Amino acid sequence: MVEGVMERPHGAPAFGTPTVAIFRNALRAGWRDFRAAPAFGLTVAVLCLLTGWGMTALTLWAGHTFWFVLGVFGFPLFAPFAALGTYEVSRLRSRGAPFGSRDVWRVLWQERGRQLPWLCALMMVVLLFWFFLGHMIFALTMGLKPMTNIMSSTQVFLSGSGLMMLVLGSLVGGVFALLLFSVCVVGLPMLLDREVDYVTAMIRSIGVVAQHPVLMLGWAALIAALLLIAMMPAFFGLLVVLPWLGHASWHLYAALRDEGALAGR
């Protein structure tokens, strides 16, 4: 039997206090996992790369370049969902269990009958709602302005209405990103690691962020900055950054879980 499908512990774990050292070690461990088992992470990253290209091509072909702006801000919200497989790779490696890409896909497929799809569905609803609000913000600020192709001119965004759209869109997008980060930072890996309902996982994840806002938001800012930089060269940076952060996110969860277990003794 694959280690990933063995019976999991029941209930949400206690979590320890995050520290800079824990974040640093998570990044190092994530990089080791990516180098040791790159196949799955690269496969998912290539799919994300092709998705980014497809979104860009569709936007430019349709001539609605404001959708490209929404896509750039909304694309990183896919990152936790795309990282699910890297969580499982790191979980199996931490247990010393032999595995291959087929084993990881099998475990993820078996998750369809558990709680994980509910949280993933919620993430998709939030993303779609962000696109709806982004479109509304564009309509309110730029609806009466002729739209210019942003690939050839940025003047439309340097006008008063354009700047207003960027400010409002960034604020609203930031709220959505913070919400998804708070729900997923330990909620998603918890659902892979434990037998727990998705509402409990969400609440406990939000609780970790609320109890340690400075360090957890610093982690969120680092993730956002790395993903933004990775998208700059035609999304090519995602080939490295996305799987690396996915593995690191699992190790962050595992470290906080283990710290909580030690504190509870």
KAPE-V223449 format. One record per residue. N is the residue number from 1. RES is the residue in one small letter. PHI is phi in degrees with one decimal (999 if undefined). NEAR is the number of other ideal C-beta (glycine too) atoms within 12 Angstrom. Layout:
N:RES:PHI:NEAR, N:RES:PHI:NEAR
//
This chain:
1:m:999:13, 2:v:-68.3:22, 3:e:-56.3:22, 4:g:-65.8:34, 5:v:-103.8:23, 6:m:-67.9:16, 7:e:-61.5:11, 8:r:-98.0:26, 9:p:-62.1:16, 10:h:-96.2:13, 11:g:87.0:16, 12:a:-76.2:32, 13:p:-80.3:32, 14:a:-79.6:24, 15:f:-118.4:36, 16:g:-83.3:27, 17:t:-89.1:21, 18:p:-68.6:32, 19:t:-135.3:20, 20:v:-60.5:18, 21:a:-63.3:16, 22:i:-64.3:30, 23:f:-62.9:33, 24:r:-62.9:21, 25:n:-65.9:22, 26:a:-64.2:37, 27:l:-64.4:29, 28:r:-65.4:20, 29:a:-65.1:31, 30:g:-63.1:40, 31:w:-66.3:26, 32:r:-62.6:21, 33:d:-63.2:37, 34:f:-62.9:34, 35:r:-69.9:19, 36:a:-77.4:21, 37:a:-138.8:32, 38:p:-80.6:25, 39:a:-59.3:24, 40:f:-67.9:37, 41:g:-60.1:42, 42:l:-67.5:27, 43:t:-60.8:26, 44:v:-66.2:37, 45:a:-64.3:37, 46:v:-63.2:23, 47:l:-61.2:23, 48:c:-67.1:38, 49:l:-61.1:30, 50:l:-64.9:19, 51:t:-63.1:25, 52:g:-61.6:35, 53:w:-62.6:22, 54:g:-63.1:18, 55:m:-61.9:29, 56:t:-65.3:26, 57:a:-63.7:18, 58:l:-64.1:17, 59:t:-64.2:27, 60:l:-69.9:20, 61:w:-66.0:14, 62:a:-75.3:16, 63:g:83.2:16, 64:h:-98.9:23, 65:t:-70.7:30, 66:f:-67.7:35, 67:w:-65.6:26, 68:f:-64.1:31, 69:v:-62.8:34, 70:l:-61.7:35, 71:g:-65.2:35, 72:v:-62.5:27, 73:f:-75.2:36, 74:g:-88.8:38, 75:f:-58.4:36, 76:p:-62.3:39, 77:l:-67.2:40, 78:f:-76.5:36, 79:a:-54.9:41, 80:p:-60.9:43, 81:f:-65.4:34, 82:a:-67.8:37, 83:a:-84.7:46, 84:l:-55.3:41, 85:g:-64.4:45, 86:t:-67.9:48, 87:y:-57.7:46, 88:e:-67.1:43, 89:v:-60.1:47, 90:s:-67.0:43, 91:r:-63.8:41, 92:l:-69.0:34, 93:r:-64.2:31, 94:s:-65.1:29, 95:r:-95.3:19, 96:g:70.9:9, 97:a:-85.6:22, 98:p:-69.1:15, 99:f:-161.2:30, 100:g:-138.7:19, 101:s:-58.8:22, 102:r:-63.2:17, 103:d:-64.7:27, 104:v:-65.9:36, 105:w:-61.1:23, 106:r:-63.8:21, 107:v:-62.8:33, 108:l:-63.3:34, 109:w:-64.3:20, 110:q:-71.2:21, 111:e:-71.2:29, 112:r:-62.7:15, 113:g:-98.2:11, 114:r:-109.9:25, 115:q:-89.5:28, 116:l:-57.5:38, 117:p:-58.3:21, 118:w:-65.9:25, 119:l:-69.0:35, 120:c:-63.6:32, 121:a:-63.2:16, 122:l:-62.6:28, 123:m:-61.1:35, 124:m:-65.9:20, 125:v:-62.6:19, 126:v:-62.0:32, 127:l:-63.7:30, 128:l:-65.0:19, 129:f:-65.9:23, 130:w:-62.6:33, 131:f:-63.5:29, 132:f:-63.6:18, 133:l:-66.5:25, 134:g:-62.6:36, 135:h:-64.6:25, 136:m:-67.0:20, 137:i:-61.5:29, 138:f:-62.5:33, 139:a:-62.8:20, 140:l:-72.7:18, 141:t:-99.6:28, 142:m:-124.0:31, 143:g:-59.0:15, 144:l:-98.4:11, 145:k:-99.5:20, 146:p:-68.9:15, 147:m:-87.3:29, 148:t:-108.9:20, 149:n:-64.5:20, 150:i:-71.3:28, 151:m:-75.3:15, 152:s:-116.3:11, 153:s:-153.9:15, 154:t:-107.5:16, 155:q:-60.7:16, 156:v:-62.9:26, 157:f:-89.2:28, 158:l:-94.5:15, 159:s:-76.7:20, 160:g:-58.9:14, 161:s:-66.7:25, 162:g:-65.0:28, 163:l:-65.6:18, 164:m:-62.2:20, 165:m:-62.0:35, 166:l:-65.9:29, 167:v:-66.3:17, 168:l:-63.6:25, 169:g:-62.6:35, 170:s:-66.9:25, 171:l:-65.1:18, 172:v:-65.9:30, 173:g:-61.5:34, 174:g:-64.3:23, 175:v:-64.0:21, 176:f:-64.5:30, 177:a:-64.3:35, 178:l:-64.4:28, 179:l:-61.7:28, 180:l:-66.8:38, 181:f:-61.7:38, 182:s:-62.4:32, 183:v:-74.1:38, 184:c:-101.6:46, 185:v:-55.7:44, 186:v:-119.4:49, 187:g:-67.8:43, 188:l:-66.1:45, 189:p:-63.1:45, 190:m:-63.5:46, 191:l:-67.9:39, 192:l:-77.8:44, 193:d:-91.4:39, 194:r:-130.8:30, 195:e:-91.0:22, 196:v:-150.6:31, 197:d:-77.0:21, 198:y:-68.5:30, 199:v:-67.1:19, 200:t:-62.4:25, 201:a:-61.5:38, 202:m:-63.2:33, 203:i:-64.2:21, 204:r:-66.1:35, 205:s:-65.2:39, 206:i:-61.8:26, 207:g:-62.3:25, 208:v:-61.7:39, 209:v:-65.8:31, 210:a:-66.7:18, 211:q:-76.7:22, 212:h:-133.6:29, 213:p:-65.1:19, 214:v:-64.9:17, 215:l:-69.5:26, 216:m:-68.8:33, 217:l:-71.4:24, 218:g:-64.2:21, 219:w:-63.9:36, 220:a:-62.1:35, 221:a:-64.7:20, 222:l:-64.2:26, 223:i:-60.5:37, 224:a:-61.5:28, 225:a:-65.3:18, 226:l:-65.1:28, 227:l:-66.7:37, 228:l:-64.1:24, 229:i:-63.0:20, 230:a:-65.1:29, 231:m:-82.2:34, 232:m:-61.0:16, 233:p:-81.9:15, 234:a:57.8:15, 235:f:70.3:33, 236:f:-63.8:20, 237:g:-62.9:25, 238:l:-63.4:38, 239:l:-59.9:26, 240:v:-105.4:28, 241:v:-68.1:39, 242:l:-62.9:46, 243:p:-65.7:43, 244:w:-60.3:39, 245:l:-67.6:46, 246:g:-61.9:52, 247:h:-61.9:44, 248:a:-63.5:39, 249:s:-64.4:48, 250:w:-62.7:42, 251:h:-66.8:37, 252:l:-62.9:47, 253:y:-58.5:47, 254:a:-62.5:35, 255:a:-66.8:35, 256:l:-65.9:41, 257:r:-63.7:35, 258:d:-67.9:23, 259:e:-62.4:26, 260:g:-64.8:26, 261:a:-65.7:16, 262:l:-67.3:15, 263:a:-67.6:14, 264:g:-83.4:12, 265:r:-79.8:9
//
